[in-house]
Structures are given as structure tokens and as C-alpha cells.
Amino acid sequence: MATQGKLDVLILGSGGREHSLLKACLRSPRVAHVRVAPGNGGMALEAECLEVDVNNSAAVLELVRRTGTNFVIVGPEVPLAAGVVDVLEDAGIPAYGPRAAGARLEASKAFTKDFLFRHKIPTAASATFAALEPALAYVRQQPLPIVIKASGLAAGKGVVIALTHAEAEAALRAMMEAKIFGASGDEVVIEEFMQGEEASIMLMVCGEDYLMLPPSQDHKRVGEGDTGLNTGGMGAYAPTTVVTAEGERRLREEIIEPTLRGLKADGIDYRGTLYVGIMVTSIGPRVVEFNVRFGDPECQVLMPSLETDPVQIMEDIALGRFKASAVKLRPGATIIVVLAAGGYPGEIRKGDVISLPTQLPEGVDIVHGGTKRLPSGQVVTSGGRVLGVVAHGKTLAEAAQRAYSVVPQIHFEGCHYRRDIGYRQLRRDGVL
């Protein structure tokens, strides 16, 4: 049980995002004890990892009661969409993350497009289809490129940018006929392609009050210069000046505040992270998508940007007493370089022993994603994005130098990584 007045925390999830949240808990004076379910190899070196099906809300509640947990932080989107926060809060257990009604913003792209259109929030023009033939007929009449999205959750893989009508038709058939994403492709959203530069906007939301964390930018492509296949994210950095001061003003006035007002008007008491993926276009910021949890790897560069205790912020949001005006941000810049397994993002190697440096320089940390701890104590690869090297500095150039000085000290068979994380910002800063 937690010390009187302090938190006994359970973190749900097993990736780099959750390891970053664990590190925040371990630093927090609010936390007496922290566990993770199911966790990963690196997290097992720092905290107790417990087996549970995080998507089974009843099983999570049973674990919470058995361990004496009094605060839960939910990392991934699937348990949020399944209503784990509803079940926990209804049982009197505070939890960080939106209830299922709010989680629909990520669980259903069709729901989100309707929400955006109803509340007059700038986004791409689109149409939603639940049958293949009308979708095919529609897409044949649209200009190229065009974006095809499975409406449901697809682990970040349910989006295709089609350069030809043949590619668009193939994507529709794969989603709606071959069911490559299961029921998530029963409904599809077809969108216009937005030209511009993307940015990730993470909000920590408590009703209509919110903290906007520094704008960050993910690197989705596997190769330097944003080439090759899409991945879950090969690195990220914050802040990015692609969102200018004027862009931030418009972002708040045209997207963030109308979204929070719209949620309230729709009867949704939103408490948790709201990730607004935006496209910075020639006509202003437009919404690409909503996610209802921290991004991975963006979370890993945003936790270090908070001078105020992140756990205190999450607790205050869960309890409905948050005041964004009380939060202090840390100056400087943070970067993460992801080290991926051989074959990623295709068929990957697993079970390779990982060699890590025994000491890290100031301002550098290693966050585990796809790792597993063996009974022998060895940590081996078990997923596509194996590790991330996180570094903070006064400038992005300093942070990048720190991160890339550590990367060569990490060894596992097949390891590969991008050598240009943050390159757009470094160009803007006149470094490249």
C-alpha cells in the first residue's frame, strides 16, 4: 500500500512511452511505489512488472485491488477505447486517461471527422464509407494523391497515401474486402491529401483547461531524409518552430479551444492526453488526426520538458482540479533516437542480446521499447523499436550531439537507426 497521502501507481503498457512514464514516476515525490503491467525488459530492471491483459478492464480492476494501487496511468489507446478508465473510476480508483466516450476520437476516424465538421474545426475534406463499391466509385473521381484510412484502431498502420487510383483501390480492397485490419476496416475514411509539414501537439486536458506541451515532430520513415517505409516512429524532438508564434495563436483559437468546447457541448468530460496531429499548411494549421494518449516516441521527449512534476499534473487532471497556469516548462530541447531491430519495419529479428553502456553522460537516458528480460537477467530484443536514446540540451544541436555520442555504445545484432533526427529543425536553426 502507498504511504499515507502518496500514490501507489500502476502504469498500463509495455513500450517506450510507458518506460518514459515510469521514469517520471520514479523521480516524483508524489509516488511511494510504482508497478507496470506488463512492462518490458528495461522496465523490469527498475520496477515490478506484472502480467495482465491490459485490454480486459475487469482483469485490470482485479489487479488494482489486489495490489493496493490508488492511481492508474493508462499508456496505450486500446484499453482506453475499451473503457478501462470508466471501470476504474466507477470503482473509485482515479486514472489518467479519457473515458471511452472521449477515446472515440482515436477509436473511430469516422466519429472524429463528423466531430470536426460539426464543430467547424479545420481539417481535410473527406467522405466515409461502409461498403466497398461506393468507396471505389468515389475514389476514382478524386484528385491524387489521396489518403485512405481504416476508421478503427490499427496500431498506427491503417493509413495509406495513394499516389495512383490503382493504389487507392488496392488499399480499399485490402481494408474492406481482405480485412487486413479486421473489423477496423469495416468503415473507411477517404480524405484529400494535405500539403505541408506535420507537427505533433500534445495537450494535457482537464475539461476546458489544458496544458499545451512544446510542439514536437516525429520521424515516421525508416530512412534518412524521410525515405523508405513508414514505421511507428524512428525518433522525435521538441520543440519545433514549424509552429510559429502566429501559428500557435491560430492553433489555439481555431483548433484546440473549439475542440474542447465541442467535447463539452457533446457531453464529454475529457480528462487526459489529447494528441492533435496537425498539418501546417499555406492556409494555416489543419487537423490530421486525434489520438487520446501520448505519442510514442513523442512522450519520451516531452516528459523531460516539464519542470513541474508530471505525475502531479496527471493526478490533478484525473481528480478534476488541474490548473494549467501553475505548470512550469523546462527550457532547452530534447531529442530521441530510436534503435530498431534488424528487418524493421518488416519481419524482425528477436532474441538478440543487448549490450548497453555502464554509464551515461549528463542529460542522456535510455528508454526501452521492444525488449525482454530473460530469467538469466540478460535483456534481449523482442520488438521492432528496441530502444531509444533520449538527450536534453540547451539547444537541439547540443541534445543531438549528446544522443548520437551514446548510440554507438549500444550493440545488438541487426541494430539500425536514423542519423538525421531533427534535421528540419537543425536546418531552420542554421546548423545544417
C-alpha positions in Angstrom: 0.0 0.0 0.0 1.1 3.6 -0.6 2.4 5.7 2.2 -0.4 7.9 3.6 -1.1 10.7 1.2 1.2 9.3 -1.5 0.5 7.4 -4.6 0.8 3.7 -5.3 0.8 3.8 -9.1 0.1 1.2 -11.8 1.2 2.0 -15.4 -0.5 0.1 -18.1 1.6 -0.6 -21.2 4.9 -2.0 -22.4 6.6 0.4 -24.8 9.0 3.3 -24.8 6.1 5.7 -23.9 5.4 3.7 -20.7 9.1 3.4 -19.8 9.2 7.2 -20.0 6.2 7.5 -17.7 7.8 5.0 -15.3 10.9 7.2 -15.1 8.7 10.2 -14.3 7.1 8.2 -11.5 10.4 7.1 -10.1 11.5 10.8 -9.9 8.2 12.0 -8.5 7.9 12.9 -4.8 4.2 12.1 -5.1 4.9 8.4 -5.7 5.5 5.9 -3.0 5.5 2.8 -5.2 5.1 2.1 -8.9 4.4 -1.1 -10.8 4.0 -1.7 -14.6 1.7 -4.1 -16.4 3.0 -5.8 -18.5 6.2 -3.7 -18.9 9.3 -4.7 -20.8 12.9 -5.8 -20.2 14.2 -2.3 -19.3 11.3 -1.5 -17.1 11.8 -4.8 -15.2 15.2 -3.5 -14.2 13.6 -0.5 -12.4 10.1 -1.7 -11.2 7.9 -4.7 -10.6 6.3 -5.9 -13.9 3.0 -7.8 -13.6 1.2 -9.9 -16.2 -2.3 -8.8 -17.1 -4.4 -8.3 -20.2 -4.5 -4.5 -20.2 -7.4 -4.6 -22.7 -9.5 -6.6 -20.1 -10.9 -3.9 -17.8 -12.2 -6.4 -15.3 -8.8 -8.0 -15.0 -7.1 -4.6 -14.6 -9.5 -3.7 -11.8 -8.8 -7.0 -10.1 -5.1 -6.4 -10.2 -5.5 -2.8 -8.9 -7.5 -4.1 -5.9 -5.1 -6.9 -5.3 -2.0 -4.7 -5.3 -3.5 -1.8 -3.3 -3.0 0.6 -6.3 -4.6 4.0 -5.8 -3.7 5.7 -9.1 -3.5 4.2 -12.6 -1.8 5.8 -15.7 -3.0 4.3 -19.0 -0.4 4.4 -21.8 -1.9 2.8 -24.9 -5.1 3.6 -26.8 -6.8 0.1 -26.9 -7.6 -0.1 -23.1 -8.8 3.5 -23.2 -11.2 2.7 -26.1 -12.3 -0.5 -24.2 -13.3 1.7 -21.2 -10.7 0.8 -18.6 -10.9 4.3 -17.1 -14.7 4.1 -16.8 -14.4 0.8 -14.9 -11.6 2.1 -12.6 -13.3 5.5 -11.9 -16.7 3.8 -11.3 -14.9 1.7 -8.7 -13.4 4.8 -7.0 -9.9 4.4 -8.5 -8.5 7.6 -10.1 -7.0 7.1 -13.5 -5.2 9.3 -16.0 -6.7 9.0 -19.5 -10.1 9.7 -21.1 -13.2 7.6 -20.6 -14.4 5.6 -23.5 -16.7 8.4 -24.8 -13.6 10.6 -25.3 -11.5 7.8 -26.5 -13.7 7.5 -29.6 -11.7 10.4 -31.0 -9.0 7.8 -31.8 -11.0 4.7 -31.9 -13.2 5.9 -34.8 -11.9 8.1 -37.5 -15.4 8.4 -38.9 -16.6 9.7 -35.5 -13.7 12.2 -35.5 -14.4 13.6 -39.0 -18.0 14.1 -38.0 -16.9 15.9 -34.8 -14.5 18.1 -36.7 -17.1 19.1 -39.4 -19.9 19.7 -36.8 -17.7 22.0 -34.7 -16.2 23.7 -37.8 -12.6 22.8 -37.0 -10.2 22.9 -40.0 -9.3 19.5 -41.4 -9.1 17.7 -44.8 -12.3 17.3 -46.8 -13.4 13.6 -46.6 -16.1 11.0 -47.1 -16.9 7.9 -45.0 -17.9 4.6 -46.5 -19.1 1.3 -45.0 -19.4 -0.5 -48.4 -16.7 -1.2 -50.9 -18.3 -0.4 -54.2 -19.4 3.2 -53.3 -15.9 3.8 -51.9 -14.3 2.6 -55.1 -16.7 4.8 -57.2 -15.9 7.8 -55.1 -12.1 7.4 -55.1 -12.0 7.1 -58.9 -13.4 10.6 -59.1 -10.9 12.2 -56.7 -7.6 14.1 -57.4 -4.3 12.5 -56.4 -2.6 11.8 -54.1 -5.4 10.7 -51.8 -5.5 9.3 -48.3 -7.3 6.1 -47.4 -7.8 5.4 -43.6 -9.3 2.4 -41.8 -11.7 4.0 -39.4 -10.9 1.8 -36.4 -7.8 1.3 -34.4 -5.0 -0.3 -36.5 -1.9 0.3 -34.3 -0.9 3.3 -36.4 -0.8 1.3 -39.6 -4.2 1.9 -41.1 -3.4 4.9 -43.3 -2.3 4.7 -47.0 -1.3 7.7 -49.0 -2.1 6.6 -52.5 -0.3 8.1 -55.5 -2.4 6.4 -58.1 -6.0 5.4 -58.4 -4.9 1.8 -58.6 -3.1 2.1 -55.3 -6.2 3.7 -53.7 -8.4 0.9 -55.0 -5.9 -1.8 -53.7 -5.9 -0.1 -50.3 -9.7 -0.1 -50.1 -9.9 -3.8 -51.2 -7.2 -4.7 -48.6 -9.1 -3.0 -45.8 -12.7 -3.7 -46.7 -12.5 -7.0 -48.6 -9.4 -8.8 -47.3 -9.9 -7.4 -43.8 -6.2 -6.8 -43.2 -7.1 -4.7 -40.1 -10.1 -6.9 -39.1 -13.2 -5.0 -38.1 -11.2 -1.7 -38.0 -11.6 -1.7 -41.8 -15.4 -2.2 -41.9 -15.6 1.5 -42.3 -13.1 3.7 -44.2 -12.4 7.4 -44.4 -11.2 8.8 -47.8 -9.5 12.2 -47.4 -7.9 14.9 -49.5 -4.2 15.0 -49.3 -2.9 18.0 -47.3 0.3 19.6 -48.4 2.6 20.9 -45.6 4.7 19.9 -42.7 3.3 17.8 -39.8 3.7 18.5 -36.1 2.5 16.7 -33.0 0.6 18.8 -30.4 0.2 17.1 -27.0 -2.3 18.6 -24.7 -2.9 17.6 -21.1 -6.6 18.3 -20.8 -8.9 18.8 -17.8 -12.3 19.8 -19.3 -11.7 23.2 -20.9 -8.4 23.9 -19.1 -5.4 22.5 -20.9 -1.6 22.5 -20.9 0.0 22.6 -24.4 3.3 20.9 -24.3 6.1 22.1 -26.6 5.2 21.2 -30.3 7.2 18.1 -31.3 7.9 16.4 -34.6 8.1 12.6 -35.2 10.1 10.9 -38.0 7.9 8.1 -39.4 10.0 6.9 -42.3 12.7 4.3 -41.7 15.4 6.0 -43.7 17.3 9.3 -43.7 15.7 12.2 -45.4 12.3 10.6 -44.7 12.7 7.8 -47.2 11.6 4.2 -47.1 8.7 2.5 -45.3 6.5 4.1 -42.6 7.3 3.0 -39.1 5.9 3.6 -35.6 8.5 6.4 -35.3 12.3 6.4 -35.7 12.8 9.5 -33.5 11.4 12.8 -32.4 12.4 16.1 -31.0 10.8 19.1 -29.2 10.3 22.0 -29.6 9.8 22.6 -33.3 9.5 26.1 -34.7 7.4 24.8 -37.6 4.7 26.0 -35.3 5.4 29.8 -35.2 4.1 32.2 -32.6 1.3 33.2 -35.1 0.8 29.5 -35.9 0.3 28.7 -32.2 -2.2 31.5 -31.8 -4.2 30.2 -34.7 -3.8 26.6 -33.4 -5.3 27.5 -30.0 -8.1 29.7 -31.4 -9.1 27.6 -34.4 -8.4 24.0 -33.3 -7.7 23.5 -29.6 -10.2 25.6 -27.9 -13.1 24.8 -30.4 -12.3 21.1 -29.8 -12.5 21.4 -26.1 -15.7 23.4 -26.3 -17.1 20.9 -28.7 -16.3 18.0 -26.4 -18.1 19.8 -23.6 -21.1 20.6 -25.8 -21.3 16.9 -26.7 -21.4 15.9 -23.1 -17.9 14.5 -22.9 -15.9 15.4 -19.8 -12.4 14.9 -21.3 -9.6 14.3 -18.9 -6.2 13.0 -20.1 -3.9 13.5 -23.0 -5.2 14.7 -26.3 -2.7 14.4 -29.2 -3.6 16.7 -32.0 -1.7 15.7 -35.2 -1.7 18.8 -37.4 -0.5 19.8 -40.8 1.0 23.2 -41.1 -0.3 24.3 -44.5 -0.2 27.5 -46.5 -3.7 28.4 -45.2 -3.0 27.6 -41.6 -3.0 24.6 -39.3 -5.4 21.7 -40.0 -6.2 18.6 -38.1 -4.7 15.4 -39.5 -5.9 13.2 -36.6 -6.6 12.9 -32.9 -5.0 10.4 -30.6 -6.1 10.0 -27.0 -2.8 9.2 -25.4 0.8 10.4 -25.5 2.6 9.6 -28.8 5.5 7.2 -28.9 8.2 8.4 -29.3 7.0 12.0 -28.6 6.2 11.2 -24.9 9.9 10.4 -24.4 10.9 14.0 -25.4 8.0 15.7 -23.7 8.3 14.3 -20.1 11.8 15.9 -19.8 10.3 19.3 -20.9 8.2 19.5 -17.7 9.8 21.3 -14.7 6.5 20.7 -12.8 6.1 17.1 -11.7 4.3 15.2 -14.5 2.7 12.8 -12.0 1.2 15.7 -10.0 -0.2 17.1 -13.2 -1.8 13.7 -14.2 -3.2 13.3 -10.7 -4.7 16.8 -10.7 -6.3 16.2 -14.1 -7.7 12.8 -13.0 -9.3 14.5 -10.0 -10.6 17.5 -12.0 -8.5 20.1 -10.1 -5.9 20.9 -12.6 -4.8 24.5 -13.3 -2.5 24.9 -16.3 -1.4 28.3 -15.1 0.6 26.6 -12.3 2.7 24.5 -14.6 6.3 25.4 -15.4 8.1 24.1 -18.5 11.9 23.5 -18.7 13.9 25.5 -21.2 16.0 23.8 -23.9 15.4 21.0 -26.4 15.1 17.2 -26.2 15.6 14.5 -28.8 15.2 10.7 -29.1 17.0 8.5 -31.5 15.3 5.1 -31.9 17.4 2.0 -32.4 15.4 -0.6 -34.3 15.7 -4.4 -34.7 17.0 -6.0 -37.8 14.3 -6.2 -40.5 12.1 -3.5 -39.0 9.5 -2.3 -40.1 9.1 -5.7 -41.9 9.8 -9.1 -40.3 12.1 -8.5 -37.4 14.8 -10.3 -35.6 14.1 -11.2 -31.9 16.1 -12.6 -29.1 19.4 -10.8 -29.7 21.3 -9.9 -26.6 21.6 -6.2 -26.0 24.9 -4.6 -24.7 24.4 -1.2 -23.0 26.9 1.4 -21.7 27.5 1.2 -18.0 27.5 5.0 -17.6 25.6 7.7 -19.4 26.6 11.4 -19.7 24.6 14.1 -18.0 21.3 14.8 -19.8 21.1 11.4 -21.5 18.9 8.5 -20.8 18.0 5.1 -22.4 14.3 4.2 -22.8 13.3 0.6 -23.6 10.6 -0.4 -26.1 10.8 -3.8 -27.6 12.9 -5.6 -25.0 12.5 -8.6 -22.8 14.4 -9.7 -19.6 15.4 -13.3 -19.5 15.5 -15.4 -16.2 19.3 -15.1 -16.5 19.0 -11.4 -16.2 20.0 -10.7 -19.8 18.0 -8.2 -21.8 17.2 -9.2 -25.4 15.3 -7.7 -28.3 11.6 -8.6 -28.6 10.1 -5.9 -30.8 10.7 -3.6 -33.7 11.6 -0.4 -31.9 14.0 -1.8 -29.4 15.5 1.2 -27.5 15.6 5.0 -27.6 18.4 7.3 -26.6 16.9 10.5 -25.1 19.0 13.6 -24.6 18.3 17.1 -23.4 20.4 20.2 -24.1 20.3 24.0 -24.2 19.8 23.7 -27.9 18.6 20.9 -30.3 22.2 20.7 -31.7 23.6 20.1 -28.2 20.9 17.5 -27.5 21.5 15.7 -30.8 25.3 15.6 -30.1 24.7 14.1 -26.7 22.3 11.4 -28.0 24.4 10.5 -31.0 27.6 10.2 -28.8 25.8 7.4 -26.9 24.1 5.5 -29.8 27.4 3.7 -31.0 27.9 2.4 -27.5 24.7 0.2 -27.8 25.1 -3.1 -29.5 22.7 -5.8 -30.7 22.6 -7.8 -33.9 20.9 -6.0 -36.8 20.6 -2.7 -35.0 19.8 0.3 -37.3 18.8 3.9 -36.7 18.4 7.2 -38.5 21.3 9.6 -38.3 19.3 12.7 -39.1 16.7 13.0 -36.4 15.7 16.7 -36.0 17.2 17.6 -39.4 14.4 20.0 -40.4 14.8 22.0 -37.2 18.6 22.0 -37.4 18.3 23.5 -40.9 15.9 26.1 -39.5 18.4 26.8 -36.7 21.2 27.3 -39.3 23.2 24.3 -38.0 22.9 22.2 -41.2 
